[in-house]
Amino acid sequence: MNGFTITGIQQIGIGVVNLAEGWNWYIDKFGMDCRIFEEEAEARLMLPYTGNLPRKRHAVLAVNLQGGSGFEIWQYKGREPLVKKEEIKLGDTGILVCKVKVKNIGAAYKILKEKECLITGEPADDPAGNKTFFIKDPFGNLFQLTEHSDWFMNEGKITGGPFGVIIGVTDIEKARTLYSDILGYDRVVYDVTGIFPDLANLPGGNESVRRVLLRSSVPFSGPFSRMFGQSMIELVSTPGKPGSKTYEGRLWGDPGFIHLCFDITGMDNLKKRCEEKGYPFTVDSRASHPGNSFDMGEAAGHFSYIEDPDGTLVEFVETHKLPILKKFGWYMDLRKRKPEPLPDWILKMLRFSRVRGKK
């Protein structure tokens, strides 16, 4: 109806100090071992968020083929990544937590505890009655593990990939003009205010917060929707006690959750919709880069960014070229296909890009 399709959350961007260390950790703990692309290059199009200077970086997009979104793991090269001095807490604005799906919460808790992960507490009920717990990576990023029934493959891993985020906002109703009205997360699973047992061990978890969990009333559909699965966005605010922005005084790409990225088709129509709702593109690869596609080495597409009302970055990617079997030079041109789910057998071929660990 709007002339564009949202396939789902493509990836969560994570800035790290050391890409190899970070990726190895995400492979070991979350099974993110399937490499979609890896590239060392200069980020020339993100000038509004990189201090108006092109910046050298090393990035990789990795997924867990059991299902879920990916991680775009991102490290500055030639510039010392700037770590946030203060601990990120509930009440701050920005992407606070990445949600990761598991099949069995008790088994996941036991295995991750044996792996000596920094776990914030034992599994506790969220407001919907689901058991959940949180862990931290070596860079201080928080991940919420929750049981999920939406899976693509069965590879015997304890987790899938991400299926959503917790975003700190100052005004939930205003934020929903983006997350509900444009991105389609229009169904309220819960809208509650108080102090919650599942958040008790998080920074700021002893303060009263308002939590609104959103999902789409219409399932996401598109080329990668079978693999990405359905997702959720939880908006959290502390009315009257606003915190700081997670990237205040730092650059996009510095350690932390740098953006939330959606895979889409129909970028031009999405651009119109965003402008109508007051969210103009702040970065547009087509407008600032010659040609229709932006080459990312092993993949290509058209990408853009907007900001939510608090400045949190949301990325859109219209994928043009997808590496299926790179060894044999098989790349799929998605511009020649209708925006409908790819056959499972094609997506499962991505398993041949699996890596054991990054040196």
N, C-alpha and C positions, 0 to 999 in steps of 0.2 A: 504493500500500500504506500509506503514511504519511498519506494524505489531503491532501498538498500536492505541488506541482510546481515545480521550479526550471527556469525558462526558460533561464537563463544569466546571465553577468555583464552587467548593464544598463549600468553606467558606473563609471568611476573618478573619485572626487571630487578636484579639484585646486584648492587655495587659491592665489590669485595676488595680487600687489600692485596690478596694473592689468588689469582684465578685457579691455578692448579690445586692449591689447598682447598679452596671453596668447592670446586667441582668434585674433587675426590670425596669430600664430606657429603655432598648431596647425592653422589652415587651410592655411597655406603649406607646412608641413613634413609634416603628416599627413593633409591633405585633410578635416579635421573641419568641413565647411561646411554641413551640414544641421541647421538649428535645430529642435529638438523643442519646447522652450519657453524663454522668457526672462522673467525677473521681477525687479523691485526691490520688496522687501517686508521685513518684520521677521521674523526667525527666532525664534518664540516657544516652540517645542516642544523645543528642544535645550538647555534651561537647564543640565542636568548638565555640558555641554561648552562653554558660552559664559559661564562665570563667574556663573551663576545670574541673568543679565540677558538680556532680549530684545535682539537685535542686528540692526541694519539691514544688509542685504546685497543684492548684485546677483548673480544666478546665471543661467547658461544651460546647457542640455543640448544638446550637439551630437554628431552622428555622421558617419561616413564610410560612404556607402551601398555601397561595395565590400564591406563586411562587417566585423564586429567590434563591440565594445561602444562606448559613448560616453564623453565627458568631461563631467562636471558642473563647469564652471568657476565659481569662487566668489570673490567679493571683498567684504570688509567695507566698509561705508559709514558714515562718522561715527566710525570707529575706525581708528587706524593699524595695519595688519597687522604682526604681530610675526614677523620672520624669525629662524630658528634661527641662533644665533651660530656654533656649531661645524658643520663639514661633516658631513653624514650619511654613515656608513660601514657596510661589512659588519660585522656584529656588533651593530649597533643593533637595536632592536625597533620594528616598525611596517612600513608599506609602503615599501620601499626603491626599487623599480624597477617601472615599468609596461612590460609586454611589448607590442610593436606588430608586426603581421604585414606581411610584404612578399612580393612574388612572386619577386623576384630579388635576392639579397643584394648581388651585385656592382654591379648597376645602381643600387640604392638607396644604396649607399655612395658611388658616384661622384656622383650627383645631390645628395645631402645635403652632400657635401664642397664641391661647387660653390656651394651655397647658404650656405657659410661657417658651417655648424653647428659647435658645439663637440663634436667626435668624440673619444672617449677612446682610440681605437686602431683598427688595421685589423681586418677580420673574422678571427675565430678560432673554432676548434671548441669547442662546449660538450660536456659529458660524453656526450651522445647522438650526437655526430658532426655536429651541425648548425652551419653557419657563422652567426655572430652578431656584432654590434657594438653599442656603446652611444653615445648622444649625450645632451647636457644641454640643457635649455631655458634661457631667460634668467633663470629663477628658481632654477636649480640642481637641478631635478628630473631624474632619470635615466630614460632610456627604452632598452630593449633591443629591437633589431630582429632578427627571425628569419624565415626563409622559412616560408611556410604554404601549405597547399593548399585551405583552406576559404574560399570566396569567394561573395558574394551577387550583386553586379553587377560589370560591367566598365566603368569610366569612365576608364581610362587613367592613373590615379594611381599613384604609385610605392609607396604603402603603403595598407593598410587601416587599421582602427581597432585598439584594444587587444584582446588575447586572453588576458590574464592579468597576474599580478603576481609579484614576488619579495617575500616577507614575512620580515622578521627576527623570530625567536622565540628564547626561551631553552630550550624543551624541545619538540623536534619530536614526540615521541610524544604528549605532552599536547595540543599544538596540533591533532593529527590527530583528536582527539575532536570537534572542530568541523569542520575542513576536509574530512575523509574521512567521518566518521560522520553528520554532518548535511547538509553541502553536496554530498556525493556524489563528491568527488575521491578515489576509493578505489584507483585503479590507480597503482602506483609505476613511473614511467618509468626513474628512476635514483635510487640512494641511495649517494652517494659522499662521501668525506672527503679533503681535501688542499688543495693550492694549484693553481689552475686558470688556464690561459692566457687564457681568455675574460674572466676577472675581473681580470687582472693590472693593468690601468690604472685600476681603480676604487679609491676610498678604502677601505683595509682589504684590498685584493685581494692583498697580499703575505703575509697570514696564513692559516693553515689553517682551513677552514670545512667544515661538513657541509652538503650540498645534497641535498634530496629533492624531485624534480619529480613532481607529481601530476596526473593527469587522471581523468576519469570513465569507468568501464568501461561505463556505459550512457549513450548520447548524450543531451544535454539536449534537452527538447522543450517546446513551449509557444508562445504567440502570436508571439513575436519570435525564436524559436530559429533560423529560417532566416537572419535577418540577423545576429544575434549570433554564430552559429557555436559551435564547441566551444572550450573554453578550458583553461588550465593554471594551477596555482598551484605556485610553487616556495618551499619553506620553507628558510631558511638560519639556521644557528646557529653560534656559536663557543663550544663547551663549555669552561667554566672561565674564559672571558673575555667576560662579558656587557658590552655597550656601554650606551648611554643610550637612552631612549625618544625617538622622533622628535618627539613633541609634549610632552615634559617642559617644564612651566612655560609652555606656550602654549595657545591655545584652538583648538578645532575650527573650521576655516575659515581659520586662519592659513596662510601659504604652505607648500606641500608636498602630499603625497598624503593627503587627509583621511579617506577611507573607501573601502571596496570594496563596491559595491552589486549585489545580485542581484534580478532580476525574477522574481517568484514568483506562484503562485496558491494559495489555501488558507491564508491567513495565520493563522487560528485554530488549525488543525492544526499548522502550523509552530511556532507559539508553544508548544504543548504539547510538541512534540518537543524544542525548545530548553530548556525548563524541565526535562524529564526528564534531559537530558544535562548540566545544570548551567550553562546559558547563558540566564538570564532576560532578557526585553526590558528594556532600560534606558530606552528611549523608545518610545512607542506612540501614534501620532497619533490612533487611535480612542479611546483611553482619556483623552486630554487635549485633545481637540478635538470640539466638537459635530458630530454627523452621522456618516455612514458614510465619506464621502470628504473628503480634505484637498485643497483647491483650490490649485493651483500656477499660477493664471492661465490658461495655455493647455492645461494638463493637470490631471488629478486622480487621486487614488489613496489608498491606505492604506499608510503607511510605518512602519517600526520599526527599532530598532538593538539590537545586542548587542555585547559586547566579547569578543575572543579572550582566551586566558589571559594575554597580556601587555598587554591594554588596547587593542589595535588595533580600530578600529570597523568593523563589518560591518553594512551596511544592507540591508533587505529592502523591496521596493516591489511592491505588488499594484496594477497599473495599472487604473484604472476608465475614464478618459476619455483618448483619444488624438487629437490634432489630425492629420487627414489632409490636408484642403484648407482651411486656415484662411480663405483669401480668400472661399470660398463657404460658410463656416460648416459644413463637414463634419467632425464629431467622432464617433469611434466609441466606443460604450459597450461595453467588453469584459466587463462583468458579465453580459451577455446571450449570451455565446458560451462554447462549451466550451473548456477549456484545451488547445487544439491549435494547430498552426502556422497563422498567417494566410496567405491566398493571396499569392503573390509580388507580384501586380499591385497589391494594396493597399499593401504596404510600399514598393513602388517609387514610389507617388504622393507619398511623403515628399520626393522630389526637388524638388517645387515649393516647399519651404520653404528651399531653398538660399540662402546669402548669399555675397556676394563678399568681404566683409571688414567688420570692425566698426570704426566710427569712434569 
